[in-house]
Amino acid sequence: MRILLAATALLLVSQAHGQVVVTADEDLSSTRPEAWAMNYVAASTLMTSFGATPVLAPGKWRLGLDLGHVPRLDDEQQTVGFIGSKREDLNKSPVFGRI
């Protein structure tokens, strides 16, 4: 009886409708200035670990620090917005780091 009741309930359940999702994604060609700028920023902030992580005894801690230098861009290199017609301020920080 319970199986019949559960099957009937599943048949009578209506489909749930949520919010309409509006997307404004754009696939950029790798030759566009905007794509170059996004790759530059992503590459300058990508941190990688060096060496193997040691196995520590219980209760022991190890602290690490990563720092990276972000080169400054000239005015021509910062002209990337709107297919290379608008200057963007990409010189926000000369270093990037994490603990």
LOSEKOL-823525 format. One line per field, with one value per residue (C-alpha): x, y, z. Coordinates in steps of 0.25 Angstrom, whole numbers. Each point is the difference from the previous one (the first is absolute). Layout:
px [X;...]
py [Y;...]
pz [Z;...]
This chain:
px [0;11;7;-13;-2;15;-1;-13;6;12;-10;-8;12;1;14;6;4;11;5;4;15;5;14;9;12;9;11;12;10;14;4;-9;7;-10;4;15;-3;-8;11;11;-8;-3;15;5;-9;2;8;6;6;15;5;-7;-8;7;-8;-1;-1;-14;-1;11;-2;7;-2;3;0;-1;3;0;4;-10;7;-5;-7;1;-11;-1;0;-12;-8;-8;-15;-10;8;13;-7;-1;11;-1;8;7;11;-7;11;15;-1;-9;1;-7;3]
py [0;10;-3;3;13;4;-3;8;12;0;0;12;9;11;5;11;13;9;13;3;0;11;-2;10;-9;3;-9;9;-3;-2;11;11;10;-4;-15;5;8;-11;-10;10;2;-15;-4;11;-5;-15;-6;-13;-8;-4;-13;-12;3;-6;-9;6;-6;2;14;6;11;6;14;4;13;2;14;3;13;5;9;14;2;12;8;-8;-13;5;4;-13;3;0;-7;9;13;3;1;-9;2;-13;5;-2;-7;-2;-13;-12;-9;-10;-7]
pz [0;3;-13;-7;7;-2;-15;-1;7;-9;-12;5;3;-9;-6;9;-8;5;-4;-14;-2;-8;-5;-8;-2;-12;-5;-4;-11;5;-9;7;10;11;-1;1;12;7;-3;6;13;2;-3;9;12;-2;11;0;11;-1;5;8;12;12;9;14;13;7;6;-8;-10;-12;-5;-15;-7;-15;-7;-14;-8;-10;-11;-3;-13;-9;-6;-13;8;9;-12;-1;3;-11;-10;3;0;15;10;13;12;2;9;13;8;-3;9;2;12;9;13]
